Amino acid sequence: MTPDEAKPLWSGRFEGPLDPRIRAFTASLDLDKRIALHDVRGSIAHARMLGRQKIIAPDESAKIVGALEKIAAEIGDGSFVWSAAAEDVHSAIEQALMERIGAIGGKLHTARSRNDQVALDLRLLVVELLDDLDRATKSLALALVERADAEVDTVLPGYTHLQRAQPVSLAHHLLAHIEALRRDRARIAEARDRAAVSPLGAGALAGVPYPIDPASVAKELGLARTFRNSIDAVADRDFIADFTYASALSAVHASRLAEELVLWTSAEFAFAELSDQHATGSSIMPQKKNADVAELVRGRAGRIIGDLVAVLTTLKGLPLAYDGDLQEQRVPLYDAAATAPALEALALVIGGLRFDRDAMKRATEKGMLGATDLADHLARSGVPFREAHEIVGRIVRERLAAAQDLAGLTLDELRRHDPRFTASALEEITMQRSLAARASPGGTAPERVRAALEETRRILRG
């Protein structure tokens, strides 16, 4: 390559070369190798369109496409030699193209600006990352479904304020996490739809003076639509914000599940035990079995939230159209992709988890989990619920003062507080009866849980 060919596209405006220290500060080659294949894909589609539209000669288009396909293969197998003089992946690929086919390679930039080129590369990457995130989210949901299938009749305390509240089915609890993941997948699908827009043809910001066909380029790249406004096309980074938001919220949902794994596998709860394949030990304490994966998932959520804040903060003060600040969004974008592997790792942990059903059952038999059932018993007899609530509250206070729970209650003791209690009250506070009673839509009754499991399984596998 001649010295002139190695110069940046904009070098004609300037008398001397860029200060090497400034070049080092502005360069993004190492960072952006992640989008190199997307850049070549976009260039191939652009070159074909230039040939079809007779903007360049068809044989020139074919020659450019052939060289780019070889470059893509080399990038894919790791044999591509990156020019040390290139400021970014775009110029590195263009330099390699011109080295191979000469000045014809310079025609690739006809009817295209670096602004719409970069916007296209990032959109193609985001579509790919959203697909990865969706697969990982589905993988975690399926792992939860598989575990829930055998736990419909497993009873454990449900918690509010991290205090034992009411008995619930373990399967029902696991399905609650799946509901959050289903919402995540819906968000991911919406974000993907908004990202799948081709900005190629917008030029720097005002469009281009050539008879281009943006729709054919979008179709070849698998993008659903083309831009409607050339200024917005190069300025828009909502799709990056969408991805980092979807990624951050998925990470938050995974973090909540991970927090429960940390709690449930502790000796204080002892509701579950981690597989030896999915836990770590201590360098000094031989007895330790640590939920490191869950803790790392929990910690990663904070990092991804930071990525979202970084993206939004960069965008908030930018005038239209393209500004160099947008280059800084690539770091949080690339980092936010770390949610998908976190979800996949968590799915493995869920698959290997051993639930201690006896420990969960013991936790429901001690305490006051049947208190609401007693209040409901009176309410079904016509007692206003607020009055029933107060009556049962006095029973609870008395039992706690005597260091007792509801397990040893007798009908006489209940009637001493209110004669409207009937013999069935004592049966209604058993855990299985309590579960079965909550057969309202979305409730924890086994019949409802089995139906919810079937629906969820059908949706995930459909």
N, C-alpha and C positions, 0 to 999 in steps of 0.2 A: 504493500500500500504506500502511496506517495505521501509526503508530509501534508499536502493539501487535503487529501482524502481523509486523513486522520483528524482534521480539524472539526470542531463542533459545527453544526449547521448554521449557527448564528455568528460564526467567526468573522464574516465579511464586514460586519459593522464596527469591529474593534481593530486598533492598530497593532496591539501586541497580544501575546498569549496570556491566559489566566494565571494569576499567581498560584503556584503549586499548593500553597497553604489554603487558599480559598477553594481550589479544586478538591482538595481532601475534605474540606468541610461540607461542600455541596454534593459530593459524589454519593451515589446510592447503589453502586454496582453489587457489592457483596450482599447488601440487605435485600435487593430486589431480584436476585436470582430465582426467588420463589415464583415470580410471575413470568419468567422467561418463556416457558412453553406457551403460556397464554398470549404473550406478545407475538410469537411466531404464528400461532393460529390466526390471530387477528390480521397479521400482515399477509398471510396466504389468502385469506378471504378478500382482503382489500386489493391485492394484486390481481386476483381473478376478476374482480369487479371492474378494475381499470381496463383489463383486456376486453371484457364483454362490451363495455361502454365505448370502446375505441378511443379511450383517453390516452392509452399507450398502445403500441402495436401488440396484437395477440401473441406473436412469437416472443416478444419481450416479456409479456406477462407470464408465458409458459416457462421461460428461462428463469425468471425470478422465483416462481413457485417451486420449480425443481430444486433450486439451490436452498430455498428456505426449508423444504422438506428434509433435505440432508442435514441441515443445521439442527432441525427439531430432533432428528434421530440421534445426533451426537449429544445434544443437551440431555436427552432422555437416558442415554447409556453412560453419561459422564465423561465422554471423550472430547467434548467441545472445549477449545482453548479460549479462555476469556482474555481479551486484550487488556493489558495493564494500563493502557492509555485511555480506555473508555471511561466516560463519566457515569454511565448507567447501562442497564441491560439493553436498552433500546439502541444506543449508539454502538455497543459491542456487537450486537447482531447485525446492524447495518454495515459496520466496518467489515465484518466477516463476509457478508454478502457481496460487497464491492471487491473484496480481495479475490473472490471466486469467479465473479462474472463481469467485473469491470464497471465502467460508468453506467451501464444499464441498471445496476443495482440502485443507483441514486434516484431512479424514476419511481421507486416504491413510495417515496414520500410525497408524490404528487397527490393533490386533493386531500392531504392529511396533515394535521398538526400534531406536535407532541402532546398537546392538551387532550384532544379527543382520543389519541392513541393510548395514553396512560389511563384515561377514564374507562376505556374498553377493557384493557388488561385487568384492571381492578374489579370491574363488574364480572368478568369471566371467573376470576379467582373467588369472589364472594359467592357466586352461584355454586362453585365446587365446594367451598367450605360449608355452605348451608346444607348441601347434600350430605356431607360428612357428619355434620351435627345432627341431622335428621336420622341417619342410620344409627348413630350412637345413642340417641334418645330412644329410638325404637328398641334397640338392644337391651337397654336398661329396663324399659317397660315390660318386655317379654320375659326377662329374668324374674321380675316381680310377679308376673302372672303365673309363671311356672311354680314359684314358691307358694303363692296364695292358694293354688289349686288344692293343696293337701291340708290347708289350715282353716277351712271354713268353720269347723267346729272347735277350733282352738280358742280358748277364752283368755284374754289378758285385760289388765286395767287400761281403760282409756284415760288420758290425762288432759286436764286443762290447768294452766299455770304451773305445770309440772307436778301437780297434785293429783292423786288418784280420784277419778271422777265417776265413771260408769263402766261396766264391763262391755267390751266389744270383741268381735271376732278378729283374730289376727289377719285373716284374709281381707276383711273390711278395711283394716288399718293399712295394709299393703296396697289395696286398691286406691286408697286416698292419695298415695304418692303417684300412682299411675295417672290419676285425673290431672295432676299438675303437669305430668309429662305429655299428656294428650294436648293440653293447652299449649305447651311448648312447641309441639309439632305443628299445630295450627299457625302459631306465630312464625315459625320457620318457613312454612309454605307461603304465607303472605309476604314475608321478606324476600323470598326467592322470586316471587312474581314481580315485585317492584325492582329487584336487581336485574332481571332479565330484559334489559332495554339496551339496545346498541346506540352509543353516542357517536359512532364513526360517521364522519361526514359533516360534523359540526365545525370542523376546522379549529382555529384558535379560539373563536367565539362567535364569528359572524356568518358561518357557512363557507362554501367554497365555490369558485366560478367555473365548475366543471359539471357535465351532465351525469352526475353520480347516481347510483341506485342503492341507497342505504338499506332498503328492505331485503334485497338479495343477500347482502352481507350478513344482516341479522339472521336470516333464515339458515344460511350455511353454518353459522356459529351456534345455532340452537337457541337463539334469543327470540322472545315472543314479539317484541315491538321495537320500533325505532324512536329516536328522540323527536319531540315536537317543537322545541325551542333551542336554538344553537347555543345561546348564552347559558341557559340552564344545564344543557348537556355536559358542558365542561366544568361548571361550577358545582353541580350536584354531588354531594357525598352522603346523602341520606341513606343510601344502600349500605354504606359502611356503618353508620349509626344503627341502622336496623339490625345488621348482623351482630354488632357488639352488644346491643340490647338483648337480642334473642339468646346470645351466648351467655351473657351475664345472668339473665333470669333462669336459664337452664342450670347454670352453675349454682345459683342460689337454691333451687329446688333440690339439686343433688346434695348440696351442703346440709340441708335440713334432714335428709335421709341419712347422710353420713354422721350427723350429730347423734341421731338415735342409735346408730350402730355402736358408736363410742360408748353411749350410756348403757345400752342393753348388754354389751359384752363385758361391762365392768362387774366386779364381784358384788357390788351393791345391788345391781339389778339382776344379773345372771340369767337374763332371758334368752341369751344366745351365745354361741361360741364360734369364733372364726376358724376357718380351715387353716391348718398349718401352712398350706401353700399361699395363703393370702394375709399372713400376719408376720410381724417381725419380733425379735427378742431384744433383750438388754445386754449391753456389753459388761455389766457388772452384777445384775440381779438375775440369777438363773431362772426364777419362777415367772418372769414377765412374758406376756404375750400381748403385743401392742397392735392396736388398730391403726397402723400407720397409713394405709391406703385411705381410710375414711378421714383421717386427720388432714392428709394432703389435699383431698377433694374439698374439705371444708376450708382449708387455707387458700386454695386456688380461687375460690369464689371471690374472695376479697381482691385478689389480683385482677380478675376479669372485670369486676366493678370499676376498678381504677382505669382500665382500658376504655370503658364506656365514658367515664368522666373526661378523660383526655380527648376523645374524639369530639364530644359535644363542646368542650371548652375551646378547642381550636376553631370550630365552625361558627361560634356565636358572634364573632366580631369581624367576619370577612366580608368585604364588598364583592360584588360580582365583577369579573367572572372567575378566572383562574388566578390563584395566588400561591406563591411558593410554600406557604404554611401547610398546604394540603399534603405536601410530601411527608410531613411529620405524622400524618395519620396512619402511615403504613406500619409503624412499629406497634401501636395498639391493635391494629387490624390483625397482623400476623400473630400477635400474642394471644388475642381472643380465641384463636383457633385451638387453644389448649383445653377448652372445655370438652371437646369430643373425646379425646383420650381419657380424660378424667371419668366421664360417664361409662366408657367401655371398661375401665378398671373396676369401677364400682359394680358393674353388672357381674363381673367375675366373682367379686366378694359375696354378692347376694346369692349367687349360684352355689357357693360352697359353705354357706352359713348353716349352722345346726341350731335349731330352735329348741329350747328346753320347755316343753309344754307343761311339765309338772311345776316348774318354778313360776310360770305365768299363772297357772291355776292357783297356786298357793298365795300369790299376790292378790288375787281377787277374793279369796276366802277370808282374808284378814282386813279389817277396816270397815268402812261405811258405804261400800259401793251400792248397796241395795236401798239407800235412803230415799232416792228419787222414786223407786218403785213403791215404797210405802206411801209416799205423798200421792202418787198416781192412783194407788188403791183407794184412798179416801176420796180423791177427786171423781173417780168413776162411780162412787156412791152418792155423788151430789154435793160433796163438801167443796166450797170454793178453793181453788188451788192455793191461793195465798194463805188461807187458813190452814190447809193441810200441810203446807210448807212449814208453818210456824209450829204445828203440833209435832211433826217429825224432827224439827230442829231441837225441840226440848228433849225428845227421846235420845237424840244423838249426844246432846250435852250431858245428860244423865249417865249414859253408857261410858262416855269418855272419862267422866269423873270417877267411875268405878273401875277404870282400866279394862273395860270390856268393849267388844265390838257387837255387831248385829247378829252374829252367828248363833248366840245362845238365847236370843229373845224367845219369850213364850207369848201365847195369845193373851194370857191374863195380864202380862206386863203391858202389852199394847193397849188393851182395853182400859187399863188404869189411866192411861193418858187420854184415850178417847173411846167410848163404847161403840163407835161405828166401825171399828176394825172387825173384820170377819176372819174365819179360819184360813181362807185362801191367801191372806196376806203373807203368812210365813212361807208359803210355796212360791209366791211371786218374787221374793227377794233372793231366791236361788239364782245362780249365775246363768244357767241354761234357760230358765224361765224368763229371766230379764232380757237375754238376747232375743229369744223367740218373740217376746212382746213387741219389740221394736221393728215391726214389719211395715212401717210407713215407707213410702217411696224414698229410696236412697238410704234406708236404715240398715242396721247391723244384723237383723234377723237372718238366719242361715238361708232361708228361701230367697230373700232379696240379694244376698251376697252371691249365691250361686248364679242367679240370673245376671247380675252385674259382671261376674267373671266370664260368663258365656258371651255376653255382648262385647266386652273388652277384648277377649281373645279373637273374636270374629273380626273386629275392626283392625287389630294389630296385624293379623295374618291375611287380611283381605287385600 
